[in-house]
Amino acid sequence: MTVRIEFLGMQRSITKTSAIDMPISEKTIVADVLEYVRGRYPDLPLDEKMILMIVNQGMTSPDTILKRNDTVSFLPAIGGG
């Protein structure tokens, strides 16, 4: 089983790819994917407090259990007013 991790905008420049696949188990959660990406791309700025976690185009939490063929991405949180 795998999930697809998509890289957008600046993330593509740093990773030099638009997506990678990650093998998962039945207990893999979004936080595991975040750690996997941090390990592969240590220069990628992925502070949990500064990103939105997305699975299949919907916001989610770090403890969400992933399923086969899910798509995960991490978007920078944007503030303004």
C-alpha positions as a LaTeX table, in Angstrom:
\begin{tabular}{lrrr}
\hline
Residue & $x$ (\AA) & $y$ (\AA) & $z$ (\AA) \\
\hline
Met1 & 0.00 & 0.00 & 0.00 \\
Thr2 & 1.18 & 3.51 & $-0.75$ \\
Val3 & 0.08 & 7.11 & $-0.47$ \\
Arg4 & 1.05 & 9.92 & $-2.81$ \\
Ile5 & 2.72 & 12.99 & $-1.33$ \\
Glu6 & 2.32 & 16.08 & $-3.50$ \\
Phe7 & 4.65 & 19.06 & $-3.40$ \\
Leu8 & 3.33 & 22.47 & $-4.36$ \\
Gly9 & 4.94 & 25.83 & $-5.11$ \\
Met10 & 8.20 & 26.38 & $-3.25$ \\
Gln11 & 8.15 & 22.75 & $-2.08$ \\
Arg12 & 8.62 & 21.63 & $-5.70$ \\
Ser13 & 11.68 & 23.83 & $-6.03$ \\
Ile14 & 13.26 & 22.37 & $-2.90$ \\
Thr15 & 12.36 & 18.71 & $-3.56$ \\
Lys16 & 12.86 & 18.97 & $-7.34$ \\
Thr17 & 9.74 & 16.84 & $-7.88$ \\
Ser18 & 6.00 & 17.31 & $-7.86$ \\
Ala19 & 5.23 & 14.10 & $-5.93$ \\
Ile20 & 6.62 & 10.97 & $-4.31$ \\
Asp21 & 5.02 & 7.74 & $-3.11$ \\
Met22 & 5.38 & 6.45 & 0.43 \\
Pro23 & 4.71 & 2.88 & 1.56 \\
Ile24 & 2.20 & 2.72 & 4.41 \\
Ser25 & 0.71 & 0.20 & 6.80 \\
Glu26 & $-2.85$ & 0.01 & 8.11 \\
Lys27 & $-1.81$ & 2.22 & 11.04 \\
Thr28 & 0.07 & 4.99 & 9.20 \\
Ile29 & $-1.12$ & 8.47 & 10.13 \\
Val30 & $-0.55$ & 11.90 & 8.60 \\
Ala31 & 2.11 & 12.69 & 11.23 \\
Asp32 & 4.10 & 9.67 & 9.97 \\
Val33 & 4.06 & 11.14 & 6.47 \\
Leu34 & 5.26 & 14.47 & 7.81 \\
Glu35 & 8.21 & 12.77 & 9.53 \\
Tyr36 & 8.98 & 10.77 & 6.36 \\
Val37 & 9.09 & 13.95 & 4.28 \\
Arg38 & 11.20 & 15.76 & 6.88 \\
Gly39 & 13.68 & 12.89 & 6.81 \\
Arg40 & 13.98 & 12.90 & 3.02 \\
Tyr41 & 13.98 & 16.69 & 2.64 \\
Pro42 & 15.44 & 18.31 & 5.76 \\
Asp43 & 15.56 & 21.74 & 4.06 \\
Leu44 & 11.81 & 21.76 & 3.52 \\
Pro45 & 10.14 & 24.10 & 6.05 \\
Leu46 & 7.40 & 21.94 & 7.58 \\
Asp47 & 6.64 & 23.27 & 11.05 \\
Glu48 & 3.39 & 21.63 & 12.24 \\
Lys49 & 2.17 & 24.97 & 13.60 \\
Met50 & 2.72 & 26.71 & 10.25 \\
Ile51 & 1.15 & 24.26 & 7.77 \\
Leu52 & $-2.25$ & 22.88 & 6.86 \\
Met53 & $-2.37$ & 19.10 & 6.50 \\
Ile54 & $-4.39$ & 18.01 & 3.48 \\
Val55 & $-5.61$ & 14.51 & 2.54 \\
Asn56 & $-7.52$ & 14.09 & $-0.70$ \\
Gln57 & $-8.02$ & 17.87 & $-0.97$ \\
Gly58 & $-9.55$ & 18.24 & 2.51 \\
Met59 & $-7.98$ & 19.62 & 5.70 \\
Thr60 & $-7.19$ & 16.97 & 8.29 \\
Ser61 & $-5.32$ & 16.42 & 11.55 \\
Pro62 & $-1.96$ & 14.76 & 12.24 \\
Asp63 & $-3.64$ & 11.68 & 13.75 \\
Thr64 & $-5.76$ & 10.85 & 10.68 \\
Ile65 & $-5.24$ & 7.24 & 9.57 \\
Leu66 & $-4.36$ & 6.98 & 5.90 \\
Lys67 & $-5.75$ & 4.57 & 3.33 \\
Arg68 & $-4.28$ & 3.12 & 0.16 \\
Asn69 & $-3.96$ & 5.66 & $-2.67$ \\
Asp70 & $-4.68$ & 8.71 & $-0.48$ \\
Thr71 & $-2.99$ & 11.93 & $-1.58$ \\
Val72 & $-1.28$ & 14.01 & 1.10 \\
Ser73 & 0.05 & 17.55 & 0.87 \\
Phe74 & 1.24 & 20.18 & 3.32 \\
Leu75 & 0.25 & 23.78 & 2.62 \\
Pro76 & 1.68 & 26.84 & 4.31 \\
Ala77 & $-0.87$ & 28.51 & 6.55 \\
Ile78 & $-1.65$ & 31.98 & 5.27 \\
Gly79 & $-2.61$ & 34.76 & 7.62 \\
Gly80 & $-3.83$ & 38.20 & 6.95 \\
Gly81 & $-6.38$ & 40.69 & 7.85 \\
\hline
\end{tabular}
